[in-house]
Amino acid sequence: MLRQFSIAGIKHTVEIVDNIDGGDTFGKFIPAGQKILVAERVKTGDTWYDQSDEMMENTLWHEILHV
């Protein structure tokens, strides 16, 4: 799923992905691509965890602060 928003006139894209960095990361801001990734799943040890919509929204707001 892709969504877009602008801050200070710069368009940013939000992409919901299965996982980031092999499951080690909840979210990531990529400044060079004006993109935020938000993971649906994260991994601790050998166990994968699905993230609730609320957790993914919290991750999005965390990454927006990096913008």
C-alpha positions as CSV (number, residue, x, y, z in Angstrom):
1,M,0.0,0.0,0.0
2,L,1.4,3.4,-1.0
3,R,0.3,6.7,0.5
4,Q,1.8,10.2,-0.1
5,F,2.0,13.4,1.9
6,S,4.0,16.6,1.7
7,I,6.1,18.4,4.4
8,A,7.7,21.7,3.5
9,G,6.7,21.3,-0.1
10,I,8.5,17.9,-0.4
11,K,6.4,14.9,-1.4
12,H,7.0,11.7,0.7
13,T,5.7,8.2,0.0
14,V,4.7,5.8,2.7
15,E,4.9,2.1,1.8
16,I,3.6,-0.7,4.0
17,V,5.9,-3.7,3.5
18,D,6.0,-7.3,4.9
19,N,9.3,-6.7,6.8
20,I,12.4,-4.5,6.8
21,D,16.0,-5.6,7.2
22,G,15.0,-9.3,7.7
23,G,12.5,-8.4,10.4
24,D,14.8,-6.3,12.6
25,T,13.2,-3.0,11.9
26,F,9.7,-1.6,12.6
27,G,10.1,1.4,10.2
28,K,12.6,3.3,8.2
29,F,12.9,6.8,6.7
30,I,14.9,6.9,3.4
31,P,15.8,10.6,3.0
32,A,17.3,10.2,-0.5
33,G,14.1,8.7,-1.8
34,Q,11.7,10.7,0.3
35,K,10.2,7.4,1.4
36,I,9.0,5.9,4.7
37,L,8.7,2.1,5.1
38,V,6.5,0.6,7.7
39,A,6.7,-3.2,8.5
40,E,3.7,-5.4,9.0
41,R,5.9,-8.0,10.7
42,V,9.0,-8.0,12.9
43,K,11.2,-10.8,14.2
44,T,12.6,-11.5,17.6
45,G,14.9,-14.5,17.7
46,D,13.2,-17.1,15.5
47,T,9.7,-15.8,16.1
48,W,7.8,-13.5,13.7
49,Y,5.2,-11.1,15.1
50,D,2.4,-9.4,13.2
51,Q,2.1,-5.7,14.0
52,S,-1.3,-4.3,14.9
53,D,-2.7,-1.3,13.0
54,E,-2.0,0.8,16.1
55,M,1.6,-0.3,16.2
56,M,2.1,0.5,12.5
57,E,0.5,3.9,13.0
58,N,2.8,4.6,15.9
59,T,5.8,3.6,13.8
60,L,4.6,5.9,11.0
61,W,4.5,8.9,13.4
62,H,7.9,8.0,14.7
63,E,9.3,8.0,11.2
64,I,7.5,11.2,10.2
65,L,9.5,12.9,13.0
66,H,12.7,12.0,11.1
67,V,11.4,13.8,8.1
